[in-house]
Amino acid sequence: MSYTTLMLYVNADSKPEQLLRLATGLANKFDATLIGMSALAVRPPFVADEVVVEGVSEVDIRKKLSKREKWFHKIVGTGRPNIEWRSIIASPTDALAREARSADLIVIAQDPEIRDVYSALDPARVILKAGRPVLVVPAGVGSLRADHVVIGWKETREARRAVQDALPFLHEAVRVNIVEYCSADKKEATWQHVDDVARFLSRHEIDADAEVFVTSQDSDSTQLTQYATDRGADLLVTGAYGHSRLGEWIFGGMTRDLLMSSPFCCLMSH
């Protein structure tokens, strides 16, 4: 089992060379096709001081996306097989969620800033809408060996989905740890959970060590990233958890924190 197609989203307003090199390295690792894409939506006219101000034209958007395509091919290299590019005039989040039908894994940059829907990606909504695992890459990270993978387990559908989606990484890893944090009164049941996951992975010929810790006063995300730091891990695998409130999807604390500030690449599934 492997990833045959990776899709990398490139913000039209930036040139994330390290992110592109990381995605290219993963494509090489899995012998996969790499699809780069970028999107911008036409901003509708708005009124300022009783004057109608037109947004950026579709012609200008096409020019901007064309420049990003040329930059993409310049960094990746011309004449390489299994390389594609897609320029789309639409909301970046909606466009990536639709185009995800072509990929096994989506690669995006970690972006803690809230931006407008016409020009920027909303990582949380991509995870919700894409139906594919999403690899969130922190700024400044230019490669991912995924030699040591930490699975942040929770007894949920999302965690089960994330482990299944991460199997190609887990097969290639040198070391895999399954970690769950729980209250003291649930420790016995929690051990059963992580032991079951370890046995599941062993049937896929993946050796994994399971560990259970009683939750401290620190947040789950802080405990998980500290655990990964102490053991020299380079990839976290977690479910993306949340709930709906008044028609809006709200991610829980751990998912939100990892999306915004994890120092590690995070593979997330919903």
N, C-alpha and C positions, 0 to 999 in steps of 0.2 A: 504494500500500500504506500502511495506517495502522492505528493501534490504534482499535478500535471500542468496547472496554470496558476500563476500568481498575478494579481492585479494591484498595481501601485497607483495611489492617488497623489497627484502633484498639484499643490496649490498654484493657481495661475499667477499669483503675485509674489512668488518666491522661487528660488533655485536651490532646493534642498539636495545638494550633491551627495552628502553623506547618506541620506535616506535612499537615494537612487542606487548608490553603490552597495548598500546593504541588501536591497531587493535584488539587485543583479547577482550578488553572491549567493543568495538563497535560491534563485533560479538555477544557477550553476550547480549548487549542492544537490538539488532534486531533479536536475535535468528537465526543467520545466520551461514552458513558454512564459514570458514576462510581458504583460500588457500594461503599458503606462496610459494614464488618462488624466485629463483636466477638464473642468467645466466652469462656465460662468453663465449667469442668467441675465437677461435684459431687464434692467431696472426700470420700472414704470415711471412716467413723468410725475413730478411732485410740484406743489405750489410753495413758493417762498416769497414773502412780501408781495403777495397777490400777482406774482409772475410765475407762469408755468415753466418749470425747468425740465428739459428733456434729459433722460438718462443716457448712459453710454450706448452708442448705436451697435447694431448687430455686426456691422462691418468692422468696427473697432474691436469688438470682442473676438471676431474671427482672426484678426491680425495678432491679437495678444496670445490667443491659443496656438497660433501657428509658430510664434516665437518660442513658446514653451515646448512644442513638439521638436523644433530644431535643436533646442538645448538638450532635450532628452536623448536624441539620437547621437548628439556630439559626445555626451558623457558615456553612454552605453557602447558606442562604437558602431560605425557603419559596417554593413555586410554581415552582421551577426545573425544567425538563424533564430527562429522562435522569439522574435521581438515584434511587438505591435504597439501602435499608439491610437488613442481615441480622443478627439476633441468634441465636446458636446456643449451646445447652448441650452442650458437648463440649470436649475438649482443644483449645486454640487452634491448635496446630500442625496437628493432624489435621483440624480443621474448615476451616482456610484451604486446606490441600492439596486437600480435596474440593471446596470451593466454587470453586477455581481453574478448574474446567471452564467457568465462565461468563465468564472474562476473557482478554484478550490480554496484559495486563501486570499484575503484582502490585506494589503499593507498600507498603513496610514501613519502620519506623524502625530505624536502627542501634541495637543494644542489646548492649553488651559484657558485661553482667552475666548470670550464670547464675541462672535463676529456676526455680520449680517448674512442672511440666507442666500443672497444673490452672488456672493463671491467666495464664501468660505464653507468649509465642511464642518458639520456637527458630528464629531466622532460617536457620541452616545446614540444619536438617531441612526447612524449607519449600522451600528451593532444591532439595534432593534429591528431594522428594516431589511438588511441585506440577506439574511438567511444563510450566511457563510461565516466561518471564523474570521476574526479580525485581529491582525497583529499590530499593536500600537507601539510605536518606536519613539523613545524619548529623544529630545534634541541632543545633538552631539554624538549619538551612537551611529557608527558607520559600518559595523559588521556584527554578525550574530552567528557564533559557532553552535550555540545550543548544546554544549557539551554536558551541562548540568542543568536539568530542568526541575523546577519545583512546582508541584501541583497543589494549589490551594483548594482543598476539598471542602465541600459543604453538601449535605444530603438533599440535593435539589436536582431538578431536571437540567438546569443550566450547567451544573458541574459535570453531569454525565455527558452532556453534549460536548463540552469543552475537551474532556479527556478523549472522547472518540475523535474529535476533530484534530487533536494534537498528535495522533498516533504516528504520522510520518516523522515529526520531530523526536518523539519518544523512542522510536526504533533506532535513530541515529545517535541518541545521547549516550554519553559514557556513564552518567549517573542520573537517576530519577528518584526524587523524594515526594511522597504524598504526605501532606500535613493538614491536620484539622485542629481547630481551636474550639473548645467547648467549656461548659460549666462543669464544676467538679462532680455534680450528681449525674452527669451524662457521659462520663468517661468510658464506662464499659461498653455502652452502645456505640460510642464513637469509634472505639477500637474495632468493633465489628465492621463498621463502614469502611474504614481505610484498609483493613485486611482484605475485605472483599474486592476493593479496587486493585490492590496489589496482586491478588490471585487472577483477576480479570486480565491485568497486563501480562502476567506470566504466561497466560495462554496465548498471548500475542508475541511470546518470546522476548518480553521486556522485563528486566529485573528492576524492581522498585522497592525502596525501603519506606515503610509507613511509620509515622510518628503522630502522637496526640499530645496536645498541651492544654492545660487549663488556662482559660482566657484571663489575661491580666487587665489592669486598668487602661492600658494602651488600646488604641483602636485595632481592629483586625488587620487593616492594611499596614499599619506600623509594625505589628508583630510579624506579619508575613514577609515584608520587605527586609526587616532586620534578620529574620531567619535566613533568607536568601543571601543577604550580604555576608553574614557570618560564615556561610558554607561555600561561598564563591560561586553561587549559581549565576546564570546569565539569561534565563528565560523563566517567566512565571506563566502558569496556565490556570485560568479561573473561569468560572461562569460569570455572566453579567447579570446581576440581580437587581430587581426593582419592583415597583408597584404602580398601579394607575391611580391617579387622584384627579377628579374633576376633568377627566378626558386627557390629562397630561401624564406622560410616563415619567416617574421620578426614580432615578437610580438610588440604591442604597449606599451607605457610607463607604464600604470597602470598594465597590465598583467605581464610585465617583472619585475617590482618592487615587486609586490606581490609574484611572484615565487621565487625571490631571497632573499627577506628580510622581508616579512610580519611576525610580531610577533604572528599572529593568524593562526590557521588552516584555510585553504582556500579550499572550494569546487569549482572546476572550470570545466566548460564544454565548448566545442567548437562546 
